Amino acid sequence: MKLFNEKEKLNVMKKNWILLLVSGLFIVSCTNVKDSKEYKELQAQRDSLLMRSAGAESEAAEMMAVISEVEANFVRIREAEKYIATQSAQGGEMTQDTRQRVQENFQMINEILQRNKAQLEQLNRKQSAGSKEIASLKNTINRLNAEMRESSSRLAELQAELARKDEQIALLAEDITALAQEAEQQSVTIREQDKSLHTAYYVFGTASELKEQKILSGGFLQQTRVLQDTFNKEYFLKIDIREVTQIPLYAPKGKLWSTHPEGTYQFVKGDDGNLTFLITDTQRFWSLTKYLIVEVN
């Protein structure tokens, strides 16, 4: 609406100049002194006013075209700002496509602001050096300058807000990663504890083999006993007590040397005459020790 008011001002001024010229010519014609000095001066003034009017009108039209373009650019900027603000306000991390569109909008705003800045600088120079007719566009140009400053400020705020959101998402991702690592470590610890809780060791062999590994001691005129503090633990086999309840001994005779509650185990002879050590009550059997020692012969 302001652009049309400027045009109306120019048209009114043009009409006033023309009316002045017509009045002057009318006076001169009445005196019938076309060849007089006064007539020629008025005629020269008329020609000068007409040229100035045409130049001012042309320059004003050019400036109004630039103003219209600047106004249209600001409309595009506001639309792009609205899209960026909407996406930035949404929770969670942006998708790759959305982030790309946001960056494209930022780039477009920057390009338009640079173009508007150059055009407004041109308008400001013309306004300062121009005639009164051109200066009449001052309010419109000042308004555009103000909007230019506001757009630049809003762009900086949007960029800062998006940077803050990216930082918050990065911190949240770090927290989630740390929590996941902690949970995994706890899970590993629990698995290890569970495995340790259900791990036991067994060994079987002849008396001489077990003594050689310092598992049993004794001999002629000496009582055989278990050397639990000094035996070679590497000689034992590791098992999961939830899975292993039967141990083939591959021998027809066997003797249990480790300490386990009565009624929690059996020596079972197979069809081939060899024994199998059978654990009948897992929890109670392993309650006193996690090392099973059987002598076979």
C-alpha positions as a LaTeX table, in Angstrom:
\begin{tabular}{lrrr}
\hline
Residue & $x$ (\AA) & $y$ (\AA) & $z$ (\AA) \\
\hline
Met1 & 0.00 & 0.00 & 0.00 \\
Lys2 & 2.90 & 2.39 & 0.76 \\
Leu3 & 4.33 & 1.89 & $-2.72$ \\
Phe4 & 1.07 & 3.12 & $-4.31$ \\
Asn5 & 1.10 & 6.27 & $-2.05$ \\
Glu6 & 4.57 & 7.13 & $-3.35$ \\
Lys7 & 3.36 & 6.82 & $-6.94$ \\
Glu8 & 0.38 & 9.08 & $-6.16$ \\
Lys9 & 2.73 & 11.72 & $-4.69$ \\
Leu10 & 4.84 & 11.68 & $-7.85$ \\
Asn11 & 1.75 & 12.00 & $-10.07$ \\
Val12 & 0.43 & 14.95 & $-8.01$ \\
Met13 & 3.78 & 16.74 & $-8.20$ \\
Lys14 & 3.97 & 16.12 & $-11.94$ \\
Lys15 & 0.50 & 17.59 & $-12.40$ \\
Asn16 & 1.49 & 20.68 & $-10.37$ \\
Trp17 & 4.52 & 21.26 & $-12.57$ \\
Ile18 & 2.46 & 20.91 & $-15.71$ \\
Leu19 & $-0.20$ & 23.28 & $-14.31$ \\
Leu20 & 2.51 & 25.84 & $-13.55$ \\
Leu21 & 3.85 & 25.63 & $-17.05$ \\
Val22 & 0.41 & 25.87 & $-18.62$ \\
Ser23 & $-0.38$ & 28.93 & $-16.52$ \\
Gly24 & 2.86 & 30.56 & $-17.50$ \\
Leu25 & 2.35 & 29.86 & $-21.14$ \\
Phe26 & $-1.18$ & 31.16 & $-20.91$ \\
Ile27 & 0.06 & 34.46 & $-19.55$ \\
Val28 & 2.71 & 34.75 & $-22.21$ \\
Ser29 & 0.27 & 33.93 & $-24.99$ \\
Cys30 & $-2.02$ & 36.65 & $-23.78$ \\
Thr31 & 0.73 & 39.26 & $-24.09$ \\
Asn32 & 1.49 & 37.92 & $-27.56$ \\
Val33 & 5.19 & 38.34 & $-27.09$ \\
Lys34 & 6.45 & 34.94 & $-28.26$ \\
Asp35 & 9.72 & 36.41 & $-29.29$ \\
Ser36 & 10.28 & 38.15 & $-26.01$ \\
Lys37 & 13.02 & 37.22 & $-23.55$ \\
Glu38 & 10.46 & 36.33 & $-20.89$ \\
Tyr39 & 8.71 & 33.92 & $-23.24$ \\
Lys40 & 11.92 & 32.14 & $-24.14$ \\
Glu41 & 12.94 & 31.87 & $-20.47$ \\
Leu42 & 9.56 & 30.34 & $-19.58$ \\
Gln43 & 9.84 & 27.97 & $-22.50$ \\
Ala44 & 13.31 & 26.88 & $-21.34$ \\
Gln45 & 12.02 & 26.42 & $-17.80$ \\
Arg46 & 9.17 & 24.27 & $-19.13$ \\
Asp47 & 11.56 & 22.06 & $-21.06$ \\
Ser48 & 13.82 & 21.73 & $-18.04$ \\
Leu49 & 10.91 & 20.82 & $-15.76$ \\
Leu50 & 9.65 & 18.25 & $-18.22$ \\
Met51 & 13.10 & 16.63 & $-18.42$ \\
Arg52 & 13.48 & 16.65 & $-14.64$ \\
Ser53 & 10.00 & 15.23 & $-14.24$ \\
Ala54 & 10.72 & 12.43 & $-16.72$ \\
Gly55 & 14.07 & 11.65 & $-15.06$ \\
Ala56 & 12.58 & 11.66 & $-11.58$ \\
Glu57 & 9.68 & 9.49 & $-12.68$ \\
Ser58 & 12.03 & 7.02 & $-14.35$ \\
Glu59 & 14.34 & 6.90 & $-11.31$ \\
Ala60 & 11.38 & 6.52 & $-8.95$ \\
Ala61 & 9.97 & 3.70 & $-11.07$ \\
Glu62 & 13.35 & 1.98 & $-11.01$ \\
Met63 & 13.57 & 2.35 & $-7.24$ \\
Met64 & 10.04 & 1.04 & $-6.75$ \\
Ala65 & 10.88 & $-2.01$ & $-8.85$ \\
Val66 & 13.85 & $-2.66$ & $-6.58$ \\
Ile67 & 11.65 & $-2.13$ & $-3.51$ \\
Ser68 & 9.11 & $-4.63$ & $-4.85$ \\
Glu69 & 11.84 & $-7.21$ & $-5.35$ \\
Val70 & 13.21 & $-6.61$ & $-1.85$ \\
Glu71 & 9.71 & $-6.99$ & $-0.39$ \\
Ala72 & 9.21 & $-10.29$ & $-2.26$ \\
Asn73 & 12.56 & $-11.50$ & $-0.98$ \\
Phe74 & 11.54 & $-10.76$ & 2.61 \\
Val75 & 8.40 & $-12.86$ & 2.09 \\
Arg76 & 10.59 & $-15.82$ & 1.03 \\
Ile77 & 12.83 & $-15.26$ & 4.04 \\
Arg78 & 9.88 & $-15.32$ & 6.45 \\
Glu79 & 8.60 & $-18.57$ & 4.93 \\
Ala80 & 12.03 & $-20.19$ & 5.24 \\
Glu81 & 12.39 & $-18.93$ & 8.84 \\
Lys82 & 9.00 & $-20.41$ & 9.72 \\
Tyr83 & 10.03 & $-23.84$ & 8.38 \\
Ile84 & 13.34 & $-23.77$ & 10.27 \\
Ala85 & 11.66 & $-22.65$ & 13.52 \\
Thr86 & 9.01 & $-25.38$ & 13.22 \\
Gln87 & 11.59 & $-28.12$ & 12.67 \\
Ser88 & 13.84 & $-26.81$ & 15.44 \\
Ala89 & 10.95 & $-26.78$ & 17.94 \\
Gln90 & 10.17 & $-30.46$ & 17.39 \\
Gly91 & 11.62 & $-32.94$ & 19.85 \\
Gly92 & 14.19 & $-35.56$ & 18.97 \\
Glu93 & 16.89 & $-35.62$ & 16.36 \\
Met94 & 16.11 & $-34.49$ & 12.81 \\
Thr95 & 16.11 & $-37.00$ & 10.01 \\
Gln96 & 18.83 & $-36.66$ & 7.40 \\
Asp97 & 16.34 & $-35.31$ & 4.81 \\
Thr98 & 14.92 & $-32.74$ & 7.26 \\
Arg99 & 18.39 & $-31.59$ & 8.31 \\
Gln100 & 19.38 & $-31.17$ & 4.65 \\
Arg101 & 16.25 & $-29.08$ & 3.96 \\
Val102 & 16.97 & $-26.91$ & 7.02 \\
Gln103 & 20.53 & $-26.30$ & 5.82 \\
Glu104 & 19.25 & $-25.46$ & 2.34 \\
Asn105 & 16.83 & $-22.92$ & 3.88 \\
Phe106 & 19.66 & $-21.38$ & 5.90 \\
Gln107 & 21.74 & $-21.06$ & 2.73 \\
Met108 & 18.83 & $-19.52$ & 0.81 \\
Ile109 & 18.19 & $-16.96$ & 3.57 \\
Asn110 & 21.84 & $-15.96$ & 3.61 \\
Glu111 & 21.91 & $-15.52$ & $-0.16$ \\
Ile112 & 18.69 & $-13.46$ & $-0.16$ \\
Leu113 & 19.92 & $-11.29$ & 2.72 \\
Gln114 & 23.13 & $-10.54$ & 0.82 \\
Arg115 & 21.13 & $-9.62$ & $-2.28$ \\
Asn116 & 18.71 & $-7.46$ & $-0.28$ \\
Lys117 & 21.63 & $-5.79$ & 1.50 \\
Ala118 & 23.23 & $-4.77$ & $-1.80$ \\
Gln119 & 19.92 & $-3.47$ & $-3.19$ \\
Leu120 & 19.13 & $-1.52$ & $-0.02$ \\
Glu121 & 22.58 & 0.07 & $-0.07$ \\
Gln122 & 21.85 & 1.19 & $-3.63$ \\
Leu123 & 18.49 & 2.64 & $-2.55$ \\
Asn124 & 20.08 & 4.41 & 0.41 \\
Arg125 & 22.66 & 6.08 & $-1.85$ \\
Lys126 & 19.99 & 7.23 & $-4.33$ \\
Gln127 & 17.84 & 8.50 & $-1.50$ \\
Ser128 & 20.72 & 10.54 & $-0.04$ \\
Ala129 & 21.83 & 12.00 & $-3.37$ \\
Gly130 & 18.44 & 12.17 & $-5.06$ \\
Ser131 & 15.86 & 14.91 & $-5.51$ \\
Lys132 & 12.97 & 15.66 & $-3.20$ \\
Glu133 & 10.80 & 13.35 & $-5.28$ \\
Ile134 & 13.17 & 10.42 & $-4.68$ \\
Ala135 & 13.57 & 11.35 & $-1.02$ \\
Ser136 & 9.80 & 10.99 & $-0.63$ \\
Leu137 & 10.43 & 7.19 & $-0.59$ \\
Lys138 & 12.42 & 7.60 & 2.62 \\
Asn139 & 9.84 & 5.97 & 4.91 \\
Thr140 & 9.57 & 2.90 & 2.71 \\
Ile141 & 13.35 & 2.50 & 2.45 \\
Asn142 & 13.78 & 3.00 & 6.20 \\
Arg143 & 11.17 & 0.32 & 6.87 \\
Leu144 & 13.02 & $-2.11$ & 4.58 \\
Asn145 & 16.33 & $-1.30$ & 6.30 \\
Ala146 & 14.72 & $-2.09$ & 9.66 \\
Glu147 & 13.33 & $-5.38$ & 8.36 \\
Met148 & 16.77 & $-6.23$ & 6.99 \\
Arg149 & 18.28 & $-5.81$ & 10.45 \\
Glu150 & 15.49 & $-7.85$ & 12.05 \\
Ser151 & 15.89 & $-10.69$ & 9.51 \\
Ser152 & 19.64 & $-10.85$ & 10.14 \\
Ser153 & 19.01 & $-10.97$ & 13.88 \\
Arg154 & 16.36 & $-13.70$ & 13.54 \\
Leu155 & 18.69 & $-15.76$ & 11.34 \\
Ala156 & 21.44 & $-15.58$ & 13.98 \\
Glu157 & 18.93 & $-16.64$ & 16.68 \\
Leu158 & 17.71 & $-19.60$ & 14.60 \\
Gln159 & 21.27 & $-20.75$ & 13.94 \\
Ala160 & 22.10 & $-20.47$ & 17.65 \\
Glu161 & 18.94 & $-22.37$ & 18.63 \\
Leu162 & 19.71 & $-25.16$ & 16.18 \\
Ala163 & 23.29 & $-25.33$ & 17.47 \\
Arg164 & 21.99 & $-25.60$ & 21.05 \\
Lys165 & 19.62 & $-28.38$ & 20.02 \\
Asp166 & 22.45 & $-30.26$ & 18.28 \\
Glu167 & 24.57 & $-29.88$ & 21.42 \\
Gln168 & 21.75 & $-31.19$ & 23.62 \\
Ile169 & 21.21 & $-34.15$ & 21.30 \\
Ala170 & 24.96 & $-34.87$ & 21.31 \\
Leu171 & 25.04 & $-34.75$ & 25.13 \\
Leu172 & 21.98 & $-36.99$ & 25.28 \\
Ala173 & 23.62 & $-39.42$ & 22.88 \\
Glu174 & 26.71 & $-39.46$ & 25.07 \\
Asp175 & 24.57 & $-40.14$ & 28.14 \\
Ile176 & 22.74 & $-42.94$ & 26.33 \\
Thr177 & 26.04 & $-44.42$ & 25.18 \\
Ala178 & 27.44 & $-44.21$ & 28.71 \\
Leu179 & 24.32 & $-45.83$ & 30.13 \\
Ala180 & 24.43 & $-48.55$ & 27.49 \\
Gln181 & 28.09 & $-49.21$ & 28.27 \\
Glu182 & 27.35 & $-49.29$ & 31.99 \\
Ala183 & 24.42 & $-51.65$ & 31.42 \\
Glu184 & 26.58 & $-53.89$ & 29.25 \\
Gln185 & 29.31 & $-53.92$ & 31.89 \\
Gln186 & 26.77 & $-54.79$ & 34.55 \\
Ser187 & 25.40 & $-57.51$ & 32.31 \\
Val188 & 28.90 & $-58.91$ & 31.81 \\
Thr189 & 29.53 & $-58.79$ & 35.56 \\
Ile190 & 26.24 & $-60.56$ & 36.26 \\
Arg191 & 27.02 & $-63.21$ & 33.66 \\
Glu192 & 30.47 & $-63.73$ & 35.13 \\
Gln193 & 29.07 & $-63.93$ & 38.64 \\
Asp194 & 26.40 & $-66.34$ & 37.50 \\
Lys195 & 28.96 & $-68.43$ & 35.68 \\
Ser196 & 31.25 & $-68.42$ & 38.71 \\
Leu197 & 28.36 & $-69.37$ & 40.97 \\
His198 & 27.58 & $-72.39$ & 38.81 \\
Thr199 & 31.14 & $-73.43$ & 38.02 \\
Ala200 & 32.73 & $-76.51$ & 39.63 \\
Tyr201 & 35.79 & $-78.69$ & 39.00 \\
Tyr202 & 36.30 & $-82.44$ & 38.96 \\
Val203 & 39.12 & $-84.92$ & 38.54 \\
Phe204 & 39.42 & $-88.69$ & 38.53 \\
Gly205 & 42.47 & $-90.90$ & 38.30 \\
Thr206 & 44.45 & $-93.64$ & 39.95 \\
Ala207 & 46.00 & $-93.05$ & 43.35 \\
Ser208 & 49.44 & $-92.62$ & 41.86 \\
Glu209 & 48.17 & $-90.09$ & 39.30 \\
Leu210 & 46.39 & $-88.07$ & 41.95 \\
Lys211 & 49.45 & $-88.13$ & 44.24 \\
Glu212 & 51.66 & $-87.07$ & 41.36 \\
Gln213 & 49.49 & $-83.99$ & 40.90 \\
Lys214 & 49.66 & $-83.35$ & 44.66 \\
Ile215 & 45.92 & $-83.88$ & 44.98 \\
Leu216 & 46.29 & $-86.84$ & 47.36 \\
Ser217 & 49.04 & $-87.65$ & 49.83 \\
Gly218 & 49.99 & $-90.73$ & 51.84 \\
Gly219 & 51.27 & $-94.16$ & 51.09 \\
Phe220 & 52.72 & $-97.12$ & 52.93 \\
Leu221 & 51.80 & $-96.83$ & 56.61 \\
Gln222 & 50.52 & $-93.26$ & 55.96 \\
Gln223 & 46.89 & $-92.21$ & 55.87 \\
Thr224 & 45.75 & $-90.95$ & 52.51 \\
Arg225 & 44.32 & $-87.46$ & 52.59 \\
Val226 & 43.39 & $-84.63$ & 50.25 \\
Leu227 & 45.94 & $-81.86$ & 49.81 \\
Gln228 & 43.46 & $-79.15$ & 48.94 \\
Asp229 & 45.88 & $-76.28$ & 49.59 \\
Thr230 & 48.64 & $-77.60$ & 47.33 \\
Phe231 & 47.00 & $-79.68$ & 44.61 \\
Asn232 & 47.42 & $-78.83$ & 40.96 \\
Lys233 & 44.16 & $-77.09$ & 40.03 \\
Glu234 & 45.16 & $-77.06$ & 36.35 \\
Tyr235 & 44.64 & $-80.84$ & 36.40 \\
Phe236 & 40.91 & $-80.44$ & 37.13 \\
Leu237 & 38.21 & $-80.14$ & 34.50 \\
Lys238 & 35.79 & $-77.19$ & 34.71 \\
Ile239 & 32.04 & $-77.80$ & 34.39 \\
Asp240 & 28.74 & $-75.96$ & 34.69 \\
Ile241 & 26.89 & $-77.70$ & 37.51 \\
Arg242 & 23.54 & $-76.93$ & 35.86 \\
Glu243 & 24.52 & $-78.95$ & 32.83 \\
Val244 & 26.77 & $-81.72$ & 34.14 \\
Thr245 & 25.26 & $-84.29$ & 36.53 \\
Gln246 & 26.91 & $-87.46$ & 35.17 \\
Ile247 & 30.65 & $-88.12$ & 34.91 \\
Pro248 & 31.87 & $-91.34$ & 33.23 \\
Leu249 & 34.83 & $-92.78$ & 35.20 \\
Tyr250 & 35.89 & $-95.45$ & 32.65 \\
Ala251 & 36.83 & $-97.83$ & 35.48 \\
Pro252 & 35.03 & $-100.63$ & 37.40 \\
Lys253 & 35.88 & $-99.24$ & 40.85 \\
Gly254 & 35.84 & $-95.77$ & 42.35 \\
Lys255 & 36.23 & $-93.94$ & 45.64 \\
Leu256 & 35.12 & $-90.44$ & 46.51 \\
Trp257 & 37.77 & $-88.38$ & 48.32 \\
Ser258 & 36.22 & $-84.88$ & 48.32 \\
Thr259 & 33.59 & $-83.95$ & 50.93 \\
His260 & 29.94 & $-83.96$ & 49.80 \\
Pro261 & 26.68 & $-84.56$ & 51.69 \\
Glu262 & 25.44 & $-88.14$ & 51.84 \\
Gly263 & 22.51 & $-88.97$ & 49.62 \\
Thr264 & 23.45 & $-86.47$ & 46.93 \\
Tyr265 & 25.42 & $-88.83$ & 44.65 \\
Gln266 & 25.71 & $-92.43$ & 43.41 \\
Phe267 & 28.24 & $-94.70$ & 41.68 \\
Val268 & 26.28 & $-96.37$ & 38.87 \\
Lys269 & 27.74 & $-99.40$ & 37.05 \\
Gly270 & 27.01 & $-99.61$ & 33.38 \\
Asp271 & 26.54 & $-102.60$ & 31.07 \\
Asp272 & 30.24 & $-102.50$ & 30.25 \\
Gly273 & 31.11 & $-102.82$ & 33.97 \\
Asn274 & 32.50 & $-99.30$ & 34.22 \\
Leu275 & 31.22 & $-96.73$ & 36.70 \\
Thr276 & 29.48 & $-93.43$ & 36.15 \\
Phe277 & 29.41 & $-90.87$ & 38.92 \\
Leu278 & 25.83 & $-89.57$ & 39.18 \\
Ile279 & 24.93 & $-86.36$ & 41.06 \\
Thr280 & 21.36 & $-86.67$ & 42.31 \\
Asp281 & 21.00 & $-83.38$ & 44.21 \\
Thr282 & 23.00 & $-80.67$ & 42.49 \\
Gln283 & 22.57 & $-77.80$ & 44.95 \\
Arg284 & 23.36 & $-79.84$ & 48.05 \\
Phe285 & 26.14 & $-81.84$ & 46.44 \\
Trp286 & 28.20 & $-78.73$ & 45.63 \\
Ser287 & 27.30 & $-76.85$ & 48.82 \\
Leu288 & 30.48 & $-77.84$ & 50.75 \\
Thr289 & 33.10 & $-77.67$ & 48.00 \\
Lys290 & 33.34 & $-76.99$ & 44.30 \\
Tyr291 & 36.07 & $-79.61$ & 43.78 \\
Leu292 & 35.16 & $-83.26$ & 43.10 \\
Ile293 & 37.95 & $-85.86$ & 43.55 \\
Val294 & 37.42 & $-89.52$ & 42.65 \\
Glu295 & 40.05 & $-92.26$ & 42.79 \\
Val296 & 39.55 & $-95.05$ & 40.25 \\
Asn297 & 41.21 & $-98.47$ & 39.74 \\
\hline
\end{tabular}
